[in-house]
């Protein structure tokens, strides 16, 4: 009898651990196959370090084919051209098709640089969303240090990932001070958030106070409720938006170096599929991570559609943090076991947020349980230990991927490290 096929589309932070955990959950009852865009996993949270030369690309990458082979997981790195959920089929970029019984979509996002004139690494700003972008940003940074000038860092309207923007601003500050050129690099932080430390989560603990304090101590000016109108070579036009949606002020910001996080949208392979995605191309999912129209399709991570926390003057998306992604993975693995038993899925993801934001010589950590307020735990803290914790976690996570080990990745490790277990009560 032919075994059912579980296809995992994507092999990033979510897709890789999903493949390992699903395989462990279903064992020999089903075949697990991963469809990836390329053969290499890279640890996205380390990209800010790559952009200032603290890491080499190869240090944060893992070759996936041998890992998947050891775990008896099928693998192809050709990527997907189009998902055809009504046919239970993935059309691959090489013209072949992969038919599945169950599909787990973990693609991550497409980076919507084109939505703002002049934005992105092919135009006038840098990015740390992909390791290749971070490498390019690092090359430009080395040239910038030899001829310093103003810096603009932040996240544009519609972005849903703010932690790395704060990290990169602070890491730049740390590295520029080490190189004795910080006095020649005025820096401005530009963000769609209604206030510093909102993070797409309406703040966590005292992130507003902690991050504003860091900005002041590091002489970083900031503009909130900011809408980037366009980016010309060396100059960014930013509209500061009032509560009523009117433009309160327009800022012309000169820069010699800029990194701006873009908005996200769904990848072309799923964009515009009725019943599968919302208008931005994010996957629709119920509380069991299952699509309402195509019940044999599950999804996890950044590609999942989640409504914003609340109305803001400038659109602000909700982040999907590592722990939140991990909890989606576990829910899907357990639900697939139930489905293979002929039962309805019962497991739900724990949508909590645990984050370590490294600042190079310090950092801020926070726990939000649940991620969307009101919360049972609403905690944040700062200190040099966060930088050390981020280094430790990088080694921990990359080691897990190299060994093909399933979760837990985030929760136990992070809660133990932060000494926050007592907060669970």
N, C-alpha and C positions, 0 to 999 in steps of 0.2 A: 504494500500500500504506500502510495506517495505521501511523504510528509508535507504538512503545510509550510509555506514559505513566509517568513517575516522579513520584510525589507526595511532597512533603516536608511533614510535619505539624509545624508550629512554625516560628517565625522569630525566635528569640532568639539567644544567643551561638552555639549549635550549628546551629540550623536555617538561619539566614541564610547562614553561610559554607558550609554543606552545599549549599545551592541553587547558590551561585556555583561551587563546586568540581566538583560533579556535572555542571553544565551545561558547564563547560570540559572535563571528562573525556569526556563522551558526545557533545558538539557536536551535530550535526544528526541523530544516530542515534536520538534519543528526545526527547520533549517533557518538560520539567521544569515542574511546577506546585507552588506553595507555598500551603498553607492555614494562615493565621495568625489568632490571636485579636486582631484589630485591625490597623491599617495601619502602626503605628509600632514600630520597633526602639528599644530603649533599652539603654544600656551599664550593666548591673547592677553591676559593680564600683565605679561612681561613686556609688551610692546613699548610702553613709555621708557623703559630702561634701554631697549634697543635704540630708541631715537636719540639718546644722549651718550651712547657708547658704553653703557654699563653692562650690556649683554651682547653677545654675537648671536646671529640668527640661529646657527646650528645648535646653540646651547638650549634653546627652548622648543626644538622640533623633535618629532618622533616619526620614523618611517613605519607606516601602518601595515603594509602587506605581511611582513614576517610576524608581527604581533597577532594579526587576525588569523593567520594560518595556524599559529600555535594554539589558538583558542577554538579552532575549527569553525571559524566564522568566514563566510564567503565575502569577497571584497573586489570591487572594481573602482578605479580612480578616474574613469572617463567622464564622470559627471552626468547629470540629467538634463535633457533638453525640455521635456514636458511630462507632467504627471497626467495620466488619463484614469481618474478614479472610477468612472463608470465601467471601465474595461479591466480594472485591477492590473494596470500596466504602467510601467515607467519607461518612457522613450529615452534612450541614452544618447549621448552626444556622438557616438560612433555609428548611429543608425540602428543598433540592436535594441531589443526590448527586454525588460525584466518583468515577468508576470509574478504577482504576489497574491497571497491570501490575506495578509495583514500588512499595513504600511505604517511606519512611524516616521513622521516628518520632523527633521531636526536640522533644517538647512541654515539656520541663522538668517540674517537679512541681506538685502541688496542695499548698498550705500547710495543714497539719493543726492549725490553731489550736483547733478544736473538741474536740480530744482532751484538753485540760486546761481545767478550769473557769476562766473569767475571762481566758484568754490571747488576745492579738491586738488589732489596731487597732480592732475593733468592740467591744472590751471594755476591758481595763484596762492593756494593754501596747502598745508600739509595735513596728514592724517596719521593716526596711530591705530586705526581699526583693523588693519591687516599688517602682518609682519613685513611684507614688501613695501607698504607705505611707510612703516616705521624706519626701515633701512634708508629709504629715500629722504625721510625727514632727518635722519642722523647725518647723512652726507651734507645736507643743506645746513645743519646746525654747525658742523665743523667749519664750513665756509663763513657762516654768520659770526662765529666767535672771533675770526680774524678781522672782521669788519662790523662791529656791533652796531645796534640801533634799536628802535622800538620793537616791542613784541606784542602781538594780539593772540590770545588763547581763549578757547571756550567751546560752546556748543550752540548750534543754530536752532531756529524755530522748528518744532516738531521732533527734535532729538529726544531719545529715550534712554540715554546712557550718559550720565553726568560725572560719575566718580572719576573716570579716566581723564576728563578735562581738568578737574581740580588737581589730580595727581600730577599731570604733566606740567601745569603751571608751577606747582611747588618744586617738582624735580628740576625744572629749568632754573628756578631761582637758586636751588642748592648747588647745581653744577656751575652756574655762572659765578656764584660767589667763590667756589673752589678755584675757578680759573681767573679770579680777580678782575672780572669785567662787568660785574653786576651793576656797578655805578654808571655804566654807559648803556644800560638796557632798560629803559622805562617799560613797564609791562601793564597791559590792560586785560582784564578778564571779562569776556562778553558772553552772556548766557540768556537763554529764553526763560529761565526760571523766574518766578516773581520775587524771589529773594535768594541771597546766597545761602546754600545749604538745604534748599528745597529738595533737590536730587530726584525730582519726579515723584516723590513720596510724601510731600508736604512736611518734609523734615523728619529726622529721627533723633529723639532725645534733644540734645542741644547742638545739633549740627549747624544750625544758623549761627549761634554764638561762636562755636569753635572755629568754623571756617571763616567767618568775618574777622575774627581775631587773627587768624593766620594771614589773611590778606593784608591786614593793617601792619602786622609785624614785618611782613616781607615786602612792604611798599608796593603792593599790587592794587591798582585801581580796578573798580568793577562797575559794569553796567548791567542791570537786571531788566527783566521784561524787554529784552532786546530782540529785535527782528533785523537780521542781516539783509539789506536790500540788494547789495551787489559787492563784488570784490574785484577791484582793478589791481594791476601790478603795483604792489607797495601801498595800497590804500583800500580800506574797508569802509563802506557806508552802512551805518547802523542806526536804525530807528528805535528810539526808546518809547515804549507804548504805555499809555496811561490806563487806568482801570476801566475806563469806558471804551477802550479800543482806539482812541485817537492817538496821534503821534505827538508825544510830549516834547521830544527833542530829537534832532538828527545830528549824529556824530560822524565826522570824517576822521577816521583813525589811520594815520600813517603807520606802516610797519616795514621792518626789514626781515622779520620772520613771523610766520603765523601758522598755528595749528587749530583747526576748527572741526569739531565732531559734526557729522552731517545727520540729517534725519534718516530713518530707516524705512524700508518698504519690503514687501515680499519679493522673493526671487522670481525671475521670469518663468521658471518651470511650473509655478503654481498661480501666478498672477492672473486674475480675471476668470477663475474657474467657479462658476455659479454653484453656490452651496458649500464650497470648500473654503473660500476666502472672503474677507471683507474688502471694501473698496481699495484699501492700501495694500492688499495682497497678503495680509496676515491670516493664519489658519484659524478658523472658527472651531472652538472646542467646548465641550460640556465639562462638568465638574470631575469627570473621569478621564479627561484629556482626549475624549473621543469626539469625532466630528458628527454633528447631528444628521447631516445628509448622507454621509458615507460612513456607517458605523464601524467598518473595518479599517478606518484611518484614524490614527492617533497623532498627536503632535506635542512638542515640548520646546522650551527655550525661547529665544528671541523671536522666532517666527510665529508664536502664538498671539492671537488677538486679545489684548487686555485694555479695557477702557481707562482713560486717565483718572487720576485721583479726584479731580474737580476742575471747575472752570478757572482758567488763568488768562490774563490779558494776551499772552502769546502762547500758542500751543506747546504743551509740555507732555511728552510721553512717559510711560511707566517703565522703569528698568526691569529686566529679568536677571536677577543676581544668581551667582553660582549655586547657592543653597536652594533657591527656588527651582532652578533647573534640575538639581539633583533630586528634589522631592517629586518632580514631574516624572523623572526617569523611573524611580521606584514605583510610583503609582501605576505607570504603564506596564512595567514588568509584571507586577502582581495581577493587573487586570487581564493581561494576555494569558496568564496561567488560568484564570477563571474562564475566559472565553474558550480556551482550548478544552476545558472541562464541560463546555456546553452551558455555562452559567453567565448571567449578566455581570458586568464589572461592578465592583463596590468600592474600590480604593480611590481616594482623593489625594491630590498633592497638598502638602503643607506649604502654603504660599508665604513663607517667612523670608526675611532678608538678613543675611550676615555678610558684612563687607569689611575688608581691610583696605584702606586708602593710604598708600605709601607716599610720603612727601620727601623721600631721599634721606632726610636726617630726623625724621619723626613720622607722624601720620595720625589718622583718625580712624577708629573702628566703630561700627554700630551694629546693633541687633534690633530688628523690627519684627515682632511676632503678634499678629500677622503683618505682612508687608503693607497692606492698605489700612489706614487708621479708621476707627479707634483700635488700639492695640492692647494686648495683655503685657507685652514687654516693649519698652520704648527707651533704649539705652544707647549711649554713645560715650566714647572716651578717647583720649589722645595721649601720645607719648612716643619716645624713641623705640619702645618695644614693638610698635606697629610695623616699623620698617623691618625689624628682625623677623617678625612673624610672617611678613609677606615673602621674605627670602626663604624661610623654612617651608612655607606652604607651596611655593613654586617647586622646590625640590620634591616635596611630598607628592604633589599632583602629577608632575611629569614622570616620576618613578612609577606611580600607579599605572599610567597609560603604557609605559614601556613594558610593564609586567602583564598588562591586560587584565587588571584587577577591577572588580566592580565596586560600587559604593559600599560603605559610606566614604565620601570624600570630604565634604564640608562640615556637616553638622557636628559630629562628635569632636573632630579635630579642632574646629574653630571655637566651640563652646568651652572645651577644656582649656584651650590656650588663653582665652579671654577671662577665664575664671568666672564664667557667667552661668554655670550650671545652677547655682542657687537662685538665679532669676526665674527659672522655669516654674518655680512654685508660685 
